[in-house]
Every structure is written in structure tokens, then in C-alpha cells.
């Protein structure tokens, strides 16, 4: 029954065509990444990008040391970090939406991004000794997990999760975390405040190769856990009773989704700052394309999120040359109208029902 419901509803791609869509998205990710490396304060030929990347992959000498430094040391890491963050936030959005069975849920709206940002800023402003030496990612994960637990508890009444309370609790907790973050900012040295504010709005500027290891490992581990859970996620979306009837351990699955979503959000925030609404828009676009079956949603959302955030980074670097704008300006500018459209659509569907 859960599988039938997951496949119900209009969508563009179904069956074997999903594999073709994944191949198209993988090719699009390669192409948009090459374009992102090529575009910058000084545009470089695409051919030069391929030659430098090829030289590093084959271990041969680079034909142009200056271009090699720009392409390989400066631009390539930021593009890959953007791709990983986009993939991680998208998968986190899928996890949270399944956790609370609400398509309006995402790390930003639920306040998880704000909570993760608070932990990260506390470490950045206070030094590595904050949070017992956990580091930026550890502190972000701790505050993200505490935030989503608080939202989850406040959204319940009589042991049942209420959709009407979920968004309100998330917004309230998110504002509380934002206020605490603002207070921490006031204690920061004025010379460091600009950089901290730019990072809080989302940026992959200054990304380096060592920044890739942690998000790549986290996304790989979380994806390895979530992908085999597609049937269980479908069952959970059909309702707790239906999931339990199919043998799914609802409590265990929800705790796992809580941890996985918080870990993905915290990892993304720790490397790119507070980028909002990616976890809302990408899962919805994915379901529009392939339907609600999580066995298709998870891999497609992973690639689509990576393509989306790399493309947004290109816009952030080119919209106001030679200045670079925070990525969060663009994702929020797209995400807020999208969220309001979803609210109106759900209200219309409710009135018709």
C-alpha cells in the first residue's frame, strides 16, 4: 500500500527513465562545475580548465602554473564544496520531511540551520575551546540536534505531531537562535565581524581542498544509510500505523532521521554558513519530476541539489562583478516565494477537500 501511494500523483519521469534522468543530472553537474571553474573575476577558457584538471588527475606537469593555481587551488575546491553542501542540504530536507510527514519542513524553516549556525559561531568567535573542543562541525551538530529536538517536542500535543505547530515552533526556535547568534556577533572583534556576517549568509569563498574531506564523508555515510531505507520512508509518509503494520520500527527510524538530518545540516553549515531553503525547494522539484517514491527521490535530490548550489554560486559571483554576493541572498530570494506558494497551494487543497 505504501509503495502504491508513493508512486501515485503526477510526475514527469517514471520507471527506467529515472536512470536516464540521473545520467543527465550527473552530466549537468560536470558541465556546470566546469563552467563555475571557468567563470570568475577573470574568465578562463574551458579548454584550459580541462587541461589543468586532466594534468592533476593523470599526475603530469601542468602546462600553465599560473592558471593551475587559479583553477586547481582556488576555484575547484569551492565548486566541489558547493556541490557537496547542495547535496547534503537537499538530502537533509528529504529526511526532515519524512521525519515529520510535512512537505513544508526543511532545515531552515525548522530552525535547524539557525541552531547549527549558533554553535558554529560560538566556536568561531570563542576559539576551539568552546563546546569542550568539539570544533566547528561538532558544535554545529550539537546545537542543530538540540534545536530539532526542541521543535519536535513543541510541535506535539498528546503525543501526536501537529502540522500546524511544526512550522510555528521551527520559526520561533529559529528566531531565538538567530537572536543568540546576533548577541555573539556583538562580542566579536569589529575587524572580524564583516567576514563572520558574510559567512553566516552563506559563502564558499576561501574553500580549500582540506574542507572537502568531512562533508564528503558525512554525505557518503548518510546516503549509505538512507538509500536502503526508501521503502521504510515511503511507509512512514503513509502514516505511523501503516508503517508499523509493514514492520517498520517507527521510533527507531525517526530517531535515525533526526540524527542524520541534523548531521547533514551541521556539516553543510560548518563549511558554507547559513544557506536557507535548499532543503525545501530541491526535494519538491524532485518529487515533481520523479514522484514521491523515496527510492527515486533520494538519488535524484542528491544530484539536483549539487547542480543547483553550484549554479547559484555562479550567480553570486557574476551578479555584481567584481563584488561577490553571499549565496544565501539568492537561495532566500528564491525560497521565500516558493514557500509562500506552497502554503497557498496547501490551503487551496485543504479548502477543496
JOURJO-V391775 format. One record per residue. PSI is psi in whole degrees, 0 to 359 (none if undefined). OMEGA is omega in whole degrees, 0 to 359 (NA if undefined). D_CENTER is the distance of its C-alpha to the mean C-alpha in whole Angstrom. Layout:
BEGIN
PSI/OMEGA/D_CENTER + PSI/OMEGA/D_CENTER
END
This chain:
BEGIN
317/180/30 + 323/180/26 + 323/179/26 + 319/178/28 + 323/181/26 + 328/181/23 + 355/183/25 + 154/176/26 + 156/182/25 + 135/172/25 + 162/190/23 + 325/188/24 + 137/178/23 + 165/176/25 + 222/184/26 + 341/180/27 + 341/177/25 + 320/177/22 + 320/177/23 + 320/178/24 + 319/178/21 + 320/178/19 + 320/178/21 + 316/179/21 + 321/177/17 + 318/177/18 + 320/178/20 + 323/179/18 + 319/178/16 + 314/184/19 + 316/181/21 + 330/177/18 + 318/177/18 + 318/178/21 + 320/180/21 + 324/177/19 + 325/182/21 + 327/186/24 + 136/178/23 + 199/177/24 + 329/172/27 + 117/180/29 + 140/180/28 + 148/179/29 + 143/179/30 + 324/179/28 + 322/178/31 + 323/178/31 + 313/180/27 + 321/181/28 + 317/181/31 + 313/179/29 + 317/179/27 + 321/179/29 + 319/180/31 + 323/181/29 + 330/180/28 + 351/180/32 + 15/180/33 + 170/181/35 + 141/179/36 + 137/181/34 + 340/183/36 + 100/184/35 + 323/181/34 + 312/177/33 + 327/178/31 + 317/180/30 + 317/181/29 + 313/186/27 + 309/189/25 + 321/185/25 + 330/186/24 + 310/189/23 + 319/183/21 + 315/179/20 + 320/182/18 + 325/178/16 + 317/180/15 + 323/176/14 + 318/178/12 + 318/180/10 + 316/180/10 + 318/180/8 + 318/178/6 + 317/178/5 + 315/181/6 + 316/180/4 + 325/179/1 + 314/179/4 + 323/176/7 + 320/177/6 + 317/177/7 + 316/181/10 + 315/181/11 + 323/179/11 + 324/175/13 + 324/181/15 + 314/185/16 + 2/179/17 + 46/181/18 + 119/181/17 + 351/178/15 + 353/183/15 + 141/170/12 + 166/184/9 + 328/183/8 + 311/183/9 + 326/179/12 + 358/178/13 + 1/183/13 + 319/178/11 + 319/178/9 + 320/178/13 + 317/178/14 + 321/179/12 + 321/179/13 + 313/179/17 + 318/180/17 + 318/181/16 + 323/178/19 + 320/179/21 + 317/181/21 + 320/184/21 + 332/185/24 + 348/182/26 + 173/185/26 + 348/181/25 + 343/179/27 + 150/181/25 + 36/176/24 + 28/179/27 + 23/181/25 + 335/184/22 + 175/185/20 + 311/183/17 + 317/180/15 + 317/179/17 + 319/178/18 + 319/179/14 + 318/181/14 + 311/181/17 + 327/177/17 + 316/180/13 + 317/178/15 + 322/180/18 + 311/183/17 + 328/175/15 + 316/179/19 + 315/179/21 + 317/181/19 + 318/180/20 + 315/182/23 + 335/183/24 + 0/182/23 + 152/172/25 + 122/181/29 + 30/179/32 + 1/180/29 + 141/180/27 + 127/182/24 + 124/179/24 + 323/183/22 + 332/180/24 + 337/189/23 + 305/181/20 + 319/180/18 + 317/179/21 + 319/179/20 + 315/179/17 + 317/181/18 + 312/179/21 + 322/178/19 + 318/178/17 + 322/178/20 + 315/179/21 + 322/178/19 + 319/178/19 + 317/179/22 + 322/177/23 + 320/178/20 + 321/178/23 + 318/179/26 + 322/180/24 + 326/180/24 + 338/181/28 + 354/184/29 + 149/175/27 + 131/182/30 + 329/180/30 + 338/180/30 + 351/187/26 + 319/182/25 + 312/180/24 + 322/180/22 + 318/179/20 + 320/178/19 + 318/180/18 + 321/181/16 + 331/179/15 + 358/175/14 + 119/179/12 + 143/173/13 + 11/177/13 + 138/179/17 + 6/178/19 + 142/180/17 + 169/181/19 + 321/178/20 + 339/179/20 + 346/185/16 + 332/189/15 + 309/184/17 + 308/180/15 + 324/178/11 + 318/180/13 + 317/181/15 + 314/181/12 + 320/179/10 + 316/181/14 + 315/181/15 + 320/178/13 + 321/178/13 + 330/176/17 + 316/189/17 + 321/185/15 + 317/178/17 + 351/182/20 + 12/185/19 + 314/180/19 + 319/179/22 + 322/177/22 + 321/176/19 + 317/180/21 + 320/180/24 + 321/179/22 + 334/179/21 + 347/180/24 + 152/182/25 + 319/181/26 + 317/179/30 + 320/180/29 + 316/179/26 + 323/179/29 + 334/178/32 + 7/176/30 + 10/179/30 + 131/174/26 + 94/188/26 + 314/182/24 + 313/180/24 + 318/180/23 + 320/181/20 + 320/177/19 + 318/179/19 + 317/179/17 + 324/177/15 + 313/182/15 + 315/182/15 + 314/180/12 + 319/179/9 + 319/181/11 + 316/178/11 + 316/180/7 + 314/181/6 + 319/180/10 + 316/179/9 + 315/180/7 + 322/183/9 + 337/182/12 + 334/183/11 + 357/179/10 + 197/187/11 + 85/177/10 + 121/186/8 + 159/169/8 + 357/176/8 + 318/181/5 + 352/175/5 + 311/187/9 + 314/186/10 + 314/177/9 + 323/179/10 + 316/177/13 + 323/179/14 + 314/180/14 + 326/176/16 + 326/182/18 + 316/189/19 + 2/181/19 + 189/188/20 + 1/181/19 + 116/184/20 + 341/176/17 + 335/175/19 + 326/184/18 + 315/186/14 + 307/180/13 + 322/180/14 + 317/180/14 + 325/179/10 + 310/181/9 + 319/181/11 + 320/178/11 + 321/178/7 + 314/179/9 + 316/183/12 + 312/186/10 + 329/174/9 + 318/178/12 + 321/178/14 + 323/178/13 + 323/176/14 + 315/179/17 + 321/181/18 + 329/182/17 + 341/187/20 + 346/185/22 + 329/183/22 + 54/180/25 + 145/0/26 + 6/179/27 + 153/176/25 + 130/181/21 + 152/176/19 + 142/180/16 + 326/183/13 + 333/177/12 + 318/184/15 + 317/181/14 + 324/177/11 + 320/178/13 + 326/176/16 + 324/188/15 + 322/182/13 + 310/176/16 + 324/179/18 + 317/179/16 + 316/179/16 + 323/176/20 + 320/178/20 + 318/178/19 + 316/180/21 + 321/180/24 + 318/179/24 + 323/179/23 + 320/179/26 + 319/179/28 + 322/179/28 + 321/181/29 + 326/178/32 + 325/180/33 + none/NA/33
END
